[in-house]
Amino acid sequence: MDKYLIEGGPRLAGTVRASGAKNSALKLMAAAVMAEDACLIHNVPDIMDVRIMMDVLAYIGMGVTFSGGDLEITPATAPRLEAPYHLVQKMRAAVEVLGPLIARHGRARVAMPGGCNIGARQVDMHMKGLALMGARMGVSHGYIEAEADGLSGTHLYLDFASMGATENIMMAAVLADGVTVVENAAKEPEIADLAAFLSGMGARIEGAGTSTIEIEGSRTLSGVEHTVIGDRIEVGTLLLAAAITRGEVLVEGADPGHLEIFIEKMREAGCEMRADGRGISVSVPREVTGVEISTLPYPGFPTDLQPQTLAVLATAQGTSFITENIFDNRFMVVDELNRLGASIKTNDHHAIVRGVPRLSGAPVSATDLRAGAALVLAGLSAEGTTEVYDIGHIDRGYERFEEKLASLGAKIERVPSEA
Ligand code: EPU
């Protein structure tokens, strides 16, 4: 894998634009499996995960053309109703074709997603929801196998507001017979974006973005043209990059309504935050100060910004307390941050961060996407050179990350693995 070479120090300044949301685009692509004709999706980020989902759709037999952020997906003439292990193993979100395949074609075979660097990530709720709609679900030889002679609407409660389960069930329900009600549904903006996409295809959905979603099944779905919402996690990451260098940056392409608690926490930490029609800006007039943060499902503080926030708080004045409530292994970045001179202790799902005046550059390795971003941020502020290895993890979810940071004044360079 490539690595980054970062010279820490420069204060980031200027304006940068966020790309379309990874965690929306991937689900819209899965939903396109159900369309009778072509779907055209704009503002799709050119990242590895999108490329893997393109491979999943191509494996199924769909036509996929991607250029300049525009993705066209056409239906398969003789679909292969399967998401194979070699693709699901690279990206768990491939499991999101399960609901669409059963709903549209009555059958699906999807490799069971395995472990993941940020912790156990089950799919039991996805399977339970689909079973309640009448699908016969089983697991055999490492594959989820599902069959249905037509799905029927149901009323179900999720044990946890899981994004993936909400999406898989919502997608299956749009072609089910009758009404489906999902209670304790995930409320993320990406769920509302998926519902808008499905509605454009002719689905009838109410309440997406709230904890109760009601879906009235339709017989067929047409193609749709849709623009993906801005990536709130990329926006947050770029704002945190500015904050760790005590810089001043405006991020365009952001909906401030998607990051309310994050913006509030940044203010509490001493950052000056402004949000308007252009986007969100940050500047750090004095110092960053320690805060308390607990990750929670949306609209709570996003787990996908926790490692990057941890990096910033590592250089704050005072002590911070972080609680991670979503994933059981999302403090893997701590050992690497400590190699850069941070003072962070963890106990189970809590971290205590004692701020230090300056981090010091060192070689470190990305263990997953957000941990990788956190290490880049740390490197931007560290004294001397930081080498971030295994940045393939970062390429999964950030489009032109180093280019965007360099445009704000960062000294960051990609070194290809063979060099
Ligand atoms: N869970 C279950 N059973 C299920 C489903 C989930 O126990 O059937 C548990 C998981 O084990 C986990 C928690 O519920 O502990 C959260 O899982 P959720 O289903 O909400 O997450 P996801 O859909 O797998 C998406 C994002 C993640 C993001 C989480 C939480 C995508 C492709 N991934 O994952 O994004 O952290 O929601 O918001 O949308 C990232 O972008 O870096 C990333 C990891």
Residues whose N, C-alpha, C, O or C-beta is under 5 A from the ligand:
A	BS01	EPU	N23 A93 A120 R121 Q122 V123 D124 M125 H126 A161 S162 M163 G164 A165 T303 D304 I326 F327 L369 R370
